[in-house]
Amino acid sequence: MKYARVARLGLLSMILASGSVLAADAVIYNNDFPDGKVGSSSGSSNGVGTETADDFSLSNLTQIKSGSFTGLIPQGASVTSVGIEIYRVFPLDSTNPPSPLVVPTRTNSPSDDAFQERSVSFTTSLLSNNAGTANSIINNISPGLTGGEGGKNGQEVRFDFTVPNLTLPADHYFFVPQVELSNGTFLWLSAPKPAGGEFGSTAISPDLQAWVRNQNLDPNWLRIGTDIIGADAGAQQYNMAFRLVGETVVVPEPTPIAMLIAGLVAVAAWSQRKRAQAI
């Protein structure tokens, strides 16, 4: 109705007049401290797209502006593109509930579909010309324990990125880097779990373990430690190495001017209604 529209306009005017502000840039989450335990493909491996996901949490509306993640690339490979994906926790953004026979569980997994996807600007820093992992997840991403695919070596590289227009409400999320190389496979490196225990990393609760899938498993996900490497191979729950920097979006209390504008619009709406009733 016309009067409801006027009232909504008054509320919007109050919000706009009160405005919102961004706090100074701050580290939102940081566990970009590779521990060498496992590397997991996140990009394209032998023509098959893969995604590795690890979680972070936001307690306020936040604009993510930049970040970093660390992994291995083969000697002689060059980076052709970098993107990031943000997933919420299943069953949000999910339309295909899996059969219990497909994967062991979807509890605390990433959702079926990405909540946000972005191409990013990036730079790379060579941390070591010859680094290795004790284990790896590359091709054998399907239900059933494999023990992993063994140790891998390569150049340890940190990717620093900036991302435009990525504002996220308070929620629990998964971060997924997507790295395309001229040849070979990018392996995202694991990091201490639980986060917060070493190097001043950021503690979160709950601190969910890392998940992985390829396009053959999509829309389902598997836990790197519990479902693929397996307890018999000395598995644990893994985190992955990444950091996020951004600004908390602060919506202040309405100012006296904003409240005055809202009040004037409300009075105008009431007056219009009274005139209409008198006709």
C-alpha positions as CSV (number, residue, x, y, z in Angstrom):
1,M,0.0,0.0,0.0
2,K,1.0,3.6,-0.5
3,Y,1.3,4.4,3.2
4,A,3.4,1.3,3.8
5,R,5.7,2.4,1.1
6,V,6.0,5.8,2.7
7,A,6.8,4.3,6.0
8,R,9.4,2.1,4.5
9,L,10.9,5.1,2.9
10,G,11.2,6.7,6.3
11,L,13.0,3.7,7.7
12,L,15.4,3.7,4.8
13,S,16.0,7.4,5.3
14,M,16.9,6.8,8.9
15,I,19.3,4.1,8.0
16,L,21.0,6.2,5.3
17,A,21.2,9.2,7.5
18,S,22.7,7.2,10.3
19,G,25.2,5.6,7.9
20,S,27.6,2.7,8.3
21,V,31.3,2.9,8.8
22,L,34.2,0.5,8.3
23,A,36.7,-0.2,11.0
24,A,40.4,-0.1,10.2
25,D,41.9,-3.1,8.3
26,A,42.6,-6.0,10.6
27,V,43.5,-9.7,10.4
28,I,40.2,-11.5,10.4
29,Y,41.7,-15.0,10.5
30,N,45.3,-16.2,10.3
31,N,46.6,-19.8,10.2
32,D,48.9,-19.3,7.3
33,F,51.7,-21.4,8.9
34,P,52.3,-24.5,6.8
35,D,53.2,-27.6,8.8
36,G,54.3,-29.9,6.0
37,K,51.9,-32.7,6.9
38,V,49.7,-32.8,3.8
39,G,49.2,-31.0,0.5
40,S,45.8,-31.1,-1.1
41,S,45.0,-30.2,-4.7
42,S,42.8,-27.1,-5.2
43,G,42.5,-26.1,-8.8
44,S,43.0,-28.5,-11.7
45,S,44.7,-31.8,-11.6
46,N,45.1,-33.9,-14.8
47,G,42.1,-32.0,-16.3
48,V,39.9,-32.7,-13.3
49,G,38.8,-29.7,-11.2
50,T,39.4,-30.1,-7.4
51,E,38.4,-28.0,-4.4
52,T,40.0,-28.1,-0.9
53,A,38.2,-26.2,1.8
54,D,39.0,-25.0,5.3
55,D,36.8,-23.0,7.7
56,F,36.8,-19.6,9.3
57,S,34.2,-17.7,11.3
58,L,32.8,-14.1,11.3
59,S,31.0,-12.6,14.3
60,N,30.1,-9.4,12.4
61,L,29.3,-8.2,8.9
62,T,32.7,-8.0,7.4
63,Q,34.3,-6.8,4.1
64,I,37.1,-9.1,3.1
65,K,39.8,-7.1,1.3
66,S,42.9,-9.3,1.0
67,G,44.6,-12.4,2.3
68,S,47.1,-15.1,1.6
69,F,47.5,-18.8,1.3
70,T,50.5,-21.1,0.9
71,G,51.1,-24.2,-1.2
72,L,53.5,-26.1,-3.4
73,I,53.9,-25.7,-7.2
74,P,56.1,-28.0,-9.4
75,Q,59.5,-26.7,-10.4
76,G,59.2,-24.7,-13.6
77,A,55.5,-24.2,-13.4
78,S,54.0,-20.7,-13.7
79,V,50.7,-19.5,-12.3
80,T,48.1,-18.6,-14.9
81,S,45.1,-17.6,-12.7
82,V,43.9,-17.4,-9.1
83,G,40.4,-17.3,-7.7
84,I,38.7,-17.8,-4.4
85,E,35.4,-19.4,-3.4
86,I,33.5,-19.0,-0.2
87,Y,31.1,-21.7,1.0
88,R,28.7,-21.8,3.9
89,V,28.2,-24.9,6.0
90,F,25.9,-27.7,4.7
91,P,22.9,-27.8,4.3
92,L,22.8,-24.1,3.3
93,D,23.1,-23.4,-0.4
94,S,22.4,-27.1,-1.0
95,T,19.7,-28.6,-3.1
96,N,20.8,-32.2,-3.4
97,P,20.9,-33.9,0.0
98,P,23.2,-36.9,-0.5
99,S,22.4,-40.5,0.1
100,P,24.2,-41.9,3.2
101,L,25.9,-44.4,0.8
102,V,27.6,-41.6,-1.2
103,V,29.9,-40.2,1.5
104,P,30.3,-41.1,5.2
105,T,28.7,-37.8,6.3
106,R,27.9,-34.2,5.3
107,T,27.8,-32.9,8.9
108,N,29.9,-29.8,9.1
109,S,30.9,-30.0,5.4
110,P,30.9,-27.2,2.9
111,S,27.6,-26.7,1.2
112,D,26.8,-28.0,-2.4
113,D,27.2,-24.6,-4.0
114,A,29.5,-21.7,-3.4
115,F,28.1,-18.7,-1.6
116,Q,30.6,-16.3,-3.3
117,E,33.2,-16.6,-6.0
118,R,35.8,-14.1,-7.0
119,S,38.8,-13.7,-9.4
120,V,41.6,-11.9,-7.4
121,S,44.7,-9.9,-8.1
122,F,47.7,-11.6,-6.7
123,T,51.4,-11.7,-6.2
124,T,53.6,-14.7,-5.3
125,S,56.5,-15.0,-2.9
126,L,58.9,-18.0,-3.1
127,L,59.5,-19.2,0.4
128,S,61.5,-22.3,-0.5
129,N,62.9,-23.6,-3.7
130,N,62.6,-27.2,-2.5
131,A,60.0,-28.0,0.1
132,G,57.9,-31.2,0.7
133,T,54.9,-32.7,2.3
134,A,54.6,-36.0,4.2
135,N,51.4,-36.9,2.3
136,S,49.2,-35.6,-0.5
137,I,45.6,-35.6,-1.9
138,I,45.5,-35.2,-5.7
139,N,43.6,-37.8,-7.7
140,N,42.2,-40.4,-5.4
141,I,39.2,-38.4,-4.1
142,S,36.4,-40.9,-3.8
143,P,34.7,-42.7,-0.9
144,G,37.0,-45.3,0.7
145,L,40.2,-44.9,2.6
146,T,43.3,-44.6,0.5
147,G,46.0,-43.5,3.0
148,G,46.8,-40.6,0.7
149,E,49.1,-40.5,-2.2
150,G,52.4,-40.1,-0.5
151,G,54.9,-37.2,-0.1
152,K,55.4,-34.5,-2.7
153,N,58.1,-31.9,-3.3
154,G,58.1,-28.6,-5.1
155,Q,58.5,-24.9,-4.6
156,E,56.8,-23.5,-1.5
157,V,54.9,-20.3,-2.6
158,R,52.8,-17.8,-0.7
159,F,50.0,-16.2,-2.7
160,D,49.0,-12.7,-1.5
161,F,45.7,-11.5,-3.0
162,T,43.3,-8.6,-3.0
163,V,39.7,-9.1,-3.6
164,P,37.0,-6.6,-4.6
165,N,33.5,-6.3,-3.2
166,L,33.4,-9.3,-0.9
167,T,31.2,-8.5,2.1
168,L,30.0,-11.4,4.2
169,P,27.4,-11.5,7.0
170,A,28.3,-13.0,10.3
171,D,28.4,-16.8,9.8
172,H,30.7,-19.8,9.6
173,Y,32.4,-20.2,6.2
174,F,34.8,-22.3,4.2
175,F,37.6,-20.7,2.2
176,V,38.6,-22.4,-1.1
177,P,41.6,-21.2,-3.3
178,Q,41.6,-22.1,-7.0
179,V,45.0,-22.0,-8.6
180,E,45.6,-22.8,-12.3
181,L,49.2,-23.6,-13.4
182,S,50.9,-23.9,-16.7
183,N,51.6,-27.5,-15.8
184,G,51.3,-29.8,-12.9
185,T,49.2,-29.5,-9.7
186,F,48.9,-26.8,-7.0
187,L,48.9,-28.4,-3.6
188,W,47.5,-26.3,-0.7
189,L,49.5,-27.0,2.4
190,S,48.1,-28.0,5.8
191,A,48.5,-25.9,8.9
192,P,48.3,-26.5,12.7
193,K,45.1,-27.9,14.1
194,P,43.5,-26.7,16.3
195,A,44.2,-23.1,15.1
196,G,45.4,-20.8,17.8
197,G,47.8,-23.2,19.4
198,E,50.9,-22.2,17.6
199,F,52.6,-19.1,16.0
200,G,49.8,-16.8,17.2
201,S,47.3,-18.2,14.8
202,T,43.6,-17.4,15.1
203,A,41.5,-19.7,17.3
204,I,37.9,-20.4,16.2
205,S,35.2,-22.6,17.7
206,P,34.3,-25.0,16.4
207,D,37.4,-25.4,14.3
208,L,36.2,-27.7,11.5
209,Q,38.6,-30.0,9.6
210,A,39.5,-29.6,5.9
211,W,37.4,-31.1,3.2
212,V,38.0,-31.9,-0.4
213,R,36.1,-32.9,-3.6
214,N,36.6,-33.1,-7.3
215,Q,34.1,-32.8,-10.1
216,N,33.4,-36.5,-10.0
217,L,32.3,-36.3,-6.4
218,D,30.4,-33.0,-6.7
219,P,28.2,-32.0,-4.9
220,N,29.5,-34.2,-2.0
221,W,32.7,-33.6,0.0
222,L,35.1,-35.9,1.9
223,R,37.2,-35.1,5.0
224,I,40.9,-35.2,4.2
225,G,41.9,-36.8,7.4
226,T,38.9,-38.9,8.5
227,D,37.5,-40.1,5.2
228,I,40.6,-40.3,2.8
229,I,43.8,-40.8,4.7
230,G,42.2,-42.8,7.4
231,A,43.1,-43.6,11.0
232,D,45.2,-46.6,10.1
233,A,47.6,-44.2,8.3
234,G,48.0,-42.0,11.4
235,A,45.4,-39.5,10.2
236,Q,44.4,-36.5,12.1
237,Q,42.0,-33.6,11.4
238,Y,43.8,-31.1,9.2
239,N,43.6,-27.3,8.8
240,M,44.9,-25.5,5.7
241,A,47.3,-22.5,5.5
242,F,45.5,-19.2,4.8
243,R,45.0,-15.7,6.2
244,L,42.2,-13.1,5.7
245,V,42.3,-9.4,6.2
246,G,39.3,-7.0,6.2
247,E,37.1,-4.5,7.9
248,T,34.2,-5.0,10.2
249,V,31.2,-3.1,9.0
250,V,29.8,-1.1,11.9
251,V,26.2,0.2,11.7
252,P,25.9,2.9,14.4
253,E,22.9,3.8,16.4
254,P,20.5,6.2,14.7
255,T,21.5,9.9,15.1
256,P,19.1,12.6,16.2
257,I,18.9,13.9,12.6
258,A,18.1,10.4,11.3
259,M,15.4,10.0,13.9
260,L,14.0,13.4,13.0
261,I,13.8,12.5,9.3
262,A,12.1,9.2,10.1
263,G,9.6,11.0,12.4
264,L,8.7,13.6,9.7
265,V,8.1,10.9,7.1
266,A,5.9,9.0,9.6
267,V,3.9,12.1,10.3
268,A,3.5,12.7,6.6
269,A,2.2,9.2,6.1
270,W,-0.3,9.5,9.0
271,S,-1.5,12.9,7.6
272,Q,-2.1,11.3,4.2
273,R,-4.0,8.5,5.7
274,K,-6.3,10.8,7.7
275,R,-7.1,12.9,4.6
276,A,-7.9,9.8,2.7
277,Q,-10.3,8.7,5.4
278,A,-12.0,12.1,5.4
279,I,-12.8,11.9,1.7
